[in-house]
Amino acid sequence: MIVAGLVVALAEMGGDAAQIAMGIPKVVTGVFKGILLFMLLAGETFNRFHVEFRLPGTAARAAATAATRRAAVYEELILTVLMTSVPLVYAAIGELVVERSGVLNLGVEGMMLMGAVAAFGVAMVSGSLFLGVLAGALAGMLTASLFGILVLGFATNQVATGLALTIFGTGLSGLVGAPLIGKAIEGLPQISLPVLSDLPVVGKLVFSHDLVAYGSVVVVVAVAYFLKRTRAGLVLRAIGDNHDSAHALGYPVLGVRFAAVLFGGMMAGIGGAYLPLMLTPHWAEGMTAGRGWIALALVVFASWMPWRVLVGALIFGGITIMQLAGQAEGWTVPSQFLSMLPYLATIIVLVLISGNREFALANSPACLGRAFHAGK
């Protein structure tokens, strides 16, 4: 109404000015003002009844544009699922090897945070993302070595030591990372595999990722082969199933377990490094957001099988980004509920597994969490 009034007022003023300057009869300017009013009334009618004029094929083009836009949104969501699963794969596959040796390390969250802050700090200072990933791996190993020394050297309680490691890693990463808050870096570059990345549908989704993402699949394959096909893998599994018998056969139980703990720390560090170097190219305190605990549950969900870790990580990654999917689809579900879905799913999985004793014990190392004493 206000806009229409302004238009009419301007027309009135313009008509009077034209009548004086150009000598146009007043009746002519009145006709033009009447036509303008008719156009305004017609436009208001069309707007009220949502009348639209489209050229032939406009509806089809609009539908095609909407479909293309929706497909692009879903493609981005799938890519986000794959990227979100990468830290879970690294952390879970490392913890799987640790538990297969008979050690339970609940400090995955702390090791991931240490890897994240080290990776971001080194990458920002050096300008090298490769050095950032390497720093994250080393930070995870150093943090894990503290756990290994306490648990294997001093025979401390594994559960309590793991919880202490998470608290320690959370606090130290927050302290070290305080000067890094508010700073950002460029994320890891994507590498498109020749020919494969050009495949329809799956090309960009599967074969156009960064090097660390490709490495997660390689690590799963390597660990599966190591545990199943190599002598060292068989020794590690034997130690996890019966450390006394393995010691009697002359195998270095503590040495193998310490090596497994270091490997688990390295994997957790790389998983943590992926967060500030790719998912969110900046540092934020507590940015793992419980992914270390999800990785622990993922090992149990996978029944200590490497291939199932990969599948489980994709499932949990999909649950994690449901909040983004809900926003894209306009769901009326509160965002707070969608944010808690990954943790709710973790609890449900653990409850269901604990209710099925056969599944819970399948492939579970018999000596998991039990301290080894060589003198006994």
C-alpha positions, 0 to 999 in steps of 0.5 A: 500500500505504501509503495503504491501510494508513492508510485501514484504520488510520483506519477501525479508530480511527473504528470504535472511537470510534463504538462508544464514543460511539454505542453501536454494537455491535462486530459492526456496526463490523466489518461496515463495516470489512470492506466498506471493505476489499472496496472497497479490494481492488476498487479495486486490481483495477480499477487493475491491469487498467485497468478504467474506468467511463464513462457513455454517450458519455464515450469520444466526448467524450474523443476529441472533447476530445483532437481539439480539444486537438490542433487547438489545438496545431497552430493555435498551431504554424502561428501560430508559423511565420508569426510566425517568418517575419516577421523573415526576410521583412524581412531577406531582402527588404532584402538582395535590394534591396541585392544587386540594386544590385550590393552584397553586404552580409554584415552583416545579422546585425549590423544586425538585432541593432542594430535589436533592442536599439534597438527594445526599449530605446526601447519600454521607456523610452517605452512606445510600441511604434511608437517602438520599431519606428521606432528599430529601423529607424533603428538598422538604417539607421545601421549600414548607413550605416557599411557604405555609407560604407566600401564605396562611399566608400572602396571597401573589400572588401564581404565583409570589411566585411560580416563586420566589420559583423556582429562590430561589431553583435554586440558593440555590441548586447551592450554597449548591451543589458546593462542591459536583460537581465531586463526585459520589455514587452508585445508588439505587439497583434494586429489582426483584420481584420473579416469575414476573421478570422471565416473558418473555419480560415484566419481566425485563422491569416492575418487576425489578426496584428500590424501589422508582420506585415501590413507584411511582405507589403506590403513584398514586394508593393511591392518586387516592383512597384518592381523590375518596374514602376517606372523607378527599379527598372529603373535599380537593376537595370541598375546591378546588372547593368552599373554601367559602362554605367549610369554611361555613361548618366548614372545615379548608381551610387554614389547608387543603391547607397547608397540601396539599402544604407540600405533594406536596413539599415532592413528588417534593423532592422525584422526585428530589432525584431520579435524583442523586440517580438513573438516574445520580449518581452524582450532577450537578447544574440545573440537573432537566433540566426543569422537574418541568415545565414539571410536571406542564404541565403534571397535566393539560395534565392529566386533574387533574386525577391521572391515566392520570399522570402516562400515561402522564409521560411515554409519556413525558419520552419517548420523553425525551430519543428520543435523545438516541434512535436517536443516537442508530438508527443513525438518521441524526436529529441534537441532539440539536433538539432532546434535545428540544423535551420534551419542544416543546411537553410541549408547543404543549400540552398546546396550544392544551389544551387551544384551547379545553375549555371543556377539559381544564376545565374538573376536573379543581378546580374552586378556583385554584389560588384564595386566601382565606380570612376567614374574608370575 
